[in-house]
Amino acid sequence: MNIALWIIQGLLALLFISAGTTKLQYEKAKKSLPWVSNHSKGFIAFIGMVEVLGGIGLILPLALGIVPILTPLAALGLLLIMVFATIFHAKRGEYKAIVTNVIIIGLALLVAIVRF
């Protein structure tokens, strides 16, 4: 179970670091994410930074043994981001994105529960 959990954490970390890095490059994000144009550069950068830090938080604290409680807390924080993303996409009628969000929510919840 521990190996499977590390794999899930790694995949989630890659996903969030990649998505966050894209959002930190505002012009690139505008091209690939149509909703970005409707929001300020600062807001998008904030979301991107939180995603990058959350992705790092899924791995490093537990792997290094330095304040390992931060790993499940990072999972909960990313879960919360995805809940808000689900609501956002539902309001926009982007139902394909909601399915992906729900899967990510489930994986983040699994990490949070098992790592606590």
C-alpha positions as CSV (number, residue, x, y, z in Angstrom):
1,M,0.0,0.0,0.0
2,N,2.9,2.4,0.8
3,I,4.4,2.0,-2.7
4,A,1.0,2.6,-4.3
5,L,0.5,5.7,-2.2
6,W,3.9,7.1,-3.1
7,I,3.1,6.5,-6.8
8,I,-0.2,8.4,-6.4
9,Q,1.6,11.2,-4.5
10,G,4.2,11.4,-7.2
11,L,1.6,11.6,-10.0
12,L,-0.4,14.2,-8.2
13,A,2.8,16.2,-7.5
14,L,3.7,16.1,-11.2
15,L,0.2,17.1,-12.2
16,F,0.1,20.1,-9.8
17,I,3.6,21.3,-10.4
18,S,3.1,21.1,-14.2
19,A,-0.3,22.9,-14.0
20,G,1.0,25.5,-11.6
21,T,4.1,26.2,-13.7
22,T,1.8,26.8,-16.7
23,K,-0.2,29.3,-14.7
24,L,2.9,31.1,-13.6
25,Q,3.6,31.8,-17.3
26,Y,0.6,34.0,-17.8
27,E,0.8,34.3,-21.6
28,K,1.3,30.6,-22.1
29,A,-1.6,29.9,-19.7
30,K,-3.9,32.3,-21.7
31,K,-3.2,30.2,-24.9
32,S,-3.9,26.8,-23.3
33,L,-6.6,27.7,-20.7
34,P,-9.4,29.9,-22.1
35,W,-10.7,31.0,-18.7
36,V,-7.4,32.6,-17.8
37,S,-8.1,35.7,-19.9
38,N,-11.1,36.6,-17.6
39,H,-8.9,36.9,-14.6
40,S,-6.0,39.1,-13.5
41,K,-2.3,38.1,-13.9
42,G,-1.9,38.2,-10.1
43,F,-4.8,35.9,-9.4
44,I,-3.6,33.3,-11.9
45,A,0.0,33.6,-10.5
46,F,-1.4,33.0,-7.0
47,I,-3.2,29.8,-8.1
48,G,-0.1,28.7,-9.9
49,M,2.2,29.3,-6.9
50,V,-0.2,27.5,-4.6
51,E,-0.3,24.5,-6.9
52,V,3.5,24.3,-7.3
53,L,4.0,24.5,-3.5
54,G,1.2,22.0,-2.9
55,G,2.8,19.6,-5.3
56,I,6.1,19.9,-3.6
57,G,4.4,19.5,-0.2
58,L,3.0,16.2,-1.3
59,I,6.5,14.7,-1.6
60,L,9.3,16.5,0.3
61,P,8.1,16.7,3.9
62,L,7.4,13.0,4.2
63,A,10.4,12.0,2.0
64,L,12.8,14.0,4.0
65,G,11.2,13.4,7.4
66,I,11.0,17.1,8.1
67,V,7.6,18.0,9.5
68,P,5.9,15.1,7.7
69,I,2.5,16.3,8.8
70,L,2.8,18.8,6.0
71,T,2.2,16.1,3.4
72,P,-1.4,15.3,4.3
73,L,-2.0,19.0,4.9
74,A,-0.8,19.7,1.4
75,A,-3.1,17.0,0.1
76,L,-6.0,18.6,1.9
77,G,-5.1,22.0,0.5
78,L,-4.9,20.7,-3.0
79,L,-8.2,18.9,-2.5
80,L,-9.8,22.2,-1.5
81,I,-8.4,23.8,-4.6
82,M,-9.9,21.1,-6.7
83,V,-13.3,21.5,-5.0
84,F,-13.3,25.2,-5.9
85,A,-12.1,24.2,-9.5
86,T,-15.0,21.8,-9.8
87,I,-17.5,24.5,-8.8
88,F,-15.8,27.0,-11.2
89,H,-16.0,24.5,-14.1
90,A,-19.6,23.6,-13.3
91,K,-20.6,27.3,-13.5
92,R,-18.9,27.4,-16.9
93,G,-20.6,24.2,-18.1
94,E,-17.2,22.5,-18.6
95,Y,-18.4,19.0,-17.5
96,K,-15.4,17.2,-19.0
97,A,-13.1,19.1,-16.6
98,I,-15.4,18.1,-13.6
99,V,-14.8,14.4,-14.1
100,T,-11.0,15.0,-14.0
101,N,-11.4,17.2,-10.9
102,V,-13.5,14.6,-9.1
103,I,-10.8,11.9,-9.8
104,I,-8.1,14.2,-8.5
105,I,-10.2,15.0,-5.4
106,G,-10.5,11.3,-4.7
107,L,-6.8,10.7,-5.0
108,A,-5.9,13.7,-2.8
109,L,-8.5,12.5,-0.2
110,L,-6.9,9.1,-0.2
111,V,-3.4,10.6,0.4
112,A,-4.7,12.8,3.1
113,I,-6.6,10.1,5.0
114,V,-3.8,7.4,4.8
115,R,-1.0,9.9,5.6
116,F,-2.7,11.3,8.6
